[in-house]
Amino acid sequence: MRAIGGLWRWRHNPLRRTTDLIEAWVTLTALLLILVAVPVIGAVVGAVAQDALQQSVRDQHRARHETVATVVKKLNRGPLDPDPETSSARDAHSRVLAAWTGPDGSAHHGAVLADLKTPHRGDHFTLWTDQQGRMVGRPLDTATATTHAMLAGFGAAAMSAGLVEGGRRLIVWRMVRRRYARWDQAWDRAGPDWGRTGAGS
């Protein structure tokens, strides 16, 4: 609104400089881009990310299988992990030696983290494997994929708005510097004669 007011104010003002009008038009253009183009960019990026992530969800659900594993024995905790995220995940699980059968019928065993607080021999828990029975991470779910797509859309919109505003500020800054340079040149021309009788000033 300030840009529109600025354009209106400078329309017929005798003190209006060309740079004032250009500055108002640049501001109005930036405002329109932020109001119209930025939401479109955010929506397009979000939609593309949503399609890609949902395809990834489908692919992961086809390739990964939930398998029931059996506890063979509880293992001691491994060495401390400096990563707080994995440390907190480890605290919520128990490290066990487990056996499971892969989707292809192959038998597997190994040390895994089970979501059991006090595991005992013979306890069952679920884990995710690939087609050959090798352990893999839990597949991405649709809600998480949608959240990531929305965040990508918001991020793209915010970055676009920042670029538009940064471009506007750069243009205005260059115009102001040019205006000051012209003032300095005009002052240099008028300065030596300033205040002299008959100098026309």
C-alpha positions in Angstrom: 0.0 0.0 0.0 2.9 2.3 0.7 4.2 1.8 -2.8 0.8 2.7 -4.3 0.6 5.7 -2.0 4.1 6.7 -3.1 3.2 6.4 -6.8 0.0 8.5 -6.3 1.9 11.1 -4.3 4.6 11.6 -6.9 2.3 11.7 -10.0 2.0 15.5 -10.4 4.4 16.7 -7.7 6.8 19.4 -9.2 9.5 18.2 -6.8 9.3 14.6 -8.1 12.6 13.3 -9.5 12.7 10.4 -12.0 14.4 8.3 -9.4 11.5 8.8 -7.0 9.1 7.5 -9.6 11.3 4.5 -10.4 11.8 3.7 -6.8 8.0 3.7 -6.2 7.5 1.4 -9.3 10.3 -0.9 -8.1 8.6 -1.1 -4.7 5.1 -1.7 -6.2 6.6 -4.5 -8.5 8.3 -6.2 -5.6 5.0 -6.0 -3.6 3.0 -7.6 -6.4 5.7 -10.3 -6.9 5.6 -11.1 -3.1 1.8 -11.2 -3.1 1.3 -13.1 -6.4 4.4 -14.9 -7.6 5.8 -16.0 -4.2 2.7 -18.0 -3.2 2.6 -19.7 -6.6 6.3 -20.6 -6.3 5.7 -22.1 -2.9 2.6 -24.0 -4.1 4.5 -25.4 -7.1 7.5 -26.5 -5.1 5.3 -28.0 -2.4 3.3 -29.9 -5.1 6.5 -31.2 -6.8 8.0 -32.2 -3.4 4.7 -33.9 -2.4 4.6 -36.0 -5.7 8.3 -37.0 -5.3 7.9 -37.9 -1.6 4.7 -39.8 -2.0 6.3 -41.8 -4.8 9.2 -42.5 -2.4 6.7 -43.6 0.2 5.1 -46.1 -2.3 8.6 -47.3 -3.4 9.7 -47.9 0.2 6.5 -49.7 1.2 7.0 -52.0 -1.8 10.7 -52.7 -1.1 10.6 -52.9 2.8 8.8 -55.5 4.8 7.8 -55.6 8.4 9.2 -58.8 10.0 8.7 -60.4 13.4 12.1 -61.0 15.1 12.7 -63.2 18.2 15.1 -62.2 21.0 18.0 -64.7 21.4 19.6 -62.8 24.2 20.1 -59.3 25.6 23.4 -57.6 24.8 25.3 -55.0 26.7 25.0 -51.4 25.5 27.6 -50.4 22.9 30.0 -47.6 23.3 28.6 -44.1 24.0 27.5 -42.3 20.9 28.3 -38.5 20.8 25.2 -37.9 18.6 22.4 -36.9 21.0 19.7 -38.0 18.5 20.9 -41.5 18.2 21.7 -41.6 21.9 18.1 -40.8 22.8 16.8 -43.4 20.3 19.1 -45.9 21.9 17.9 -45.1 25.4 14.3 -45.9 24.3 15.4 -49.3 23.0 17.3 -52.4 24.1 20.2 -53.9 22.3 19.6 -57.6 21.7 20.8 -60.5 19.6 17.8 -61.5 17.5 16.8 -64.0 14.8 14.3 -63.4 12.0 13.2 -64.8 8.7 13.4 -62.6 5.6 10.5 -62.3 3.1 12.4 -64.7 0.8 12.5 -67.3 3.5 16.2 -66.9 4.4 17.2 -67.0 8.1 19.1 -64.1 9.6 20.4 -63.1 13.0 22.4 -60.2 14.4 22.6 -57.4 17.0 19.7 -55.0 16.7 17.8 -52.4 18.7 14.5 -53.7 19.9 11.6 -51.6 21.2 11.5 -53.7 24.4 12.3 -52.2 27.8 13.3 -55.5 29.4 13.9 -58.1 26.7 13.9 -61.8 27.5 14.8 -64.8 25.4 11.9 -65.6 23.1 10.3 -62.1 23.2 9.0 -60.9 19.8 9.3 -57.5 18.2 9.0 -56.1 14.8 11.8 -54.8 12.5 11.9 -53.8 8.8 13.9 -55.7 6.2 14.5 -55.6 2.5 13.4 -58.4 0.1 16.6 -60.4 1.0 16.0 -60.1 4.8 18.7 -57.4 5.5 17.7 -54.8 8.1 16.6 -51.4 6.8 15.0 -48.4 8.3 11.3 -47.9 8.7 9.7 -46.7 5.5 8.6 -43.1 5.3 4.9 -42.6 6.1 2.5 -40.4 4.2 1.9 -37.9 7.0 5.7 -37.3 7.3 6.1 -37.0 3.6 3.3 -34.4 3.4 4.9 -32.4 6.3 8.2 -32.4 4.5 6.5 -31.3 1.3 4.7 -28.4 3.1 8.0 -27.3 4.7 9.7 -27.4 1.3 6.9 -25.2 -0.1 7.1 -22.7 2.8 10.9 -22.6 2.5 10.7 -21.9 -1.3 8.2 -19.2 -0.7 10.2 -17.6 2.0 13.4 -17.7 0.0 11.6 -16.2 -3.0 10.2 -13.4 -0.9 13.7 -12.8 0.5 15.2 -12.7 -3.0 12.6 -10.2 -4.2 13.0 -8.0 -1.2 16.8 -8.2 -1.5 16.6 -7.3 -5.2 14.4 -4.3 -4.4 16.8 -3.1 -1.6 19.8 -3.5 -3.9 18.1 -1.5 -6.7 17.0 1.3 -4.3 20.5 1.4 -2.7 22.2 1.8 -6.1 19.7 4.5 -7.0 20.4 6.4 -3.8 24.2 6.1 -4.3 23.8 7.5 -7.8 21.6 10.3 -6.5 24.2 11.2 -3.9 27.0 11.2 -6.5 25.0 13.6 -8.7 24.4 15.9 -5.7 28.2 15.9 -5.0 28.9 16.8 -8.6 26.3 19.6 -8.5 27.7 20.9 -5.3 31.3 20.8 -6.7 30.1 22.9 -9.6 28.2 25.4 -7.4 30.5 25.4 -4.4 33.2 27.8 -5.6 30.7 30.5 -6.5 28.5 30.0 -3.4 27.6 33.3 -1.8 29.6 35.5 -4.1 28.0 38.8 -5.3 27.0 38.6 -8.9 27.7 34.9 -9.1 24.1 34.1 -9.7 23.6 32.1 -6.5 
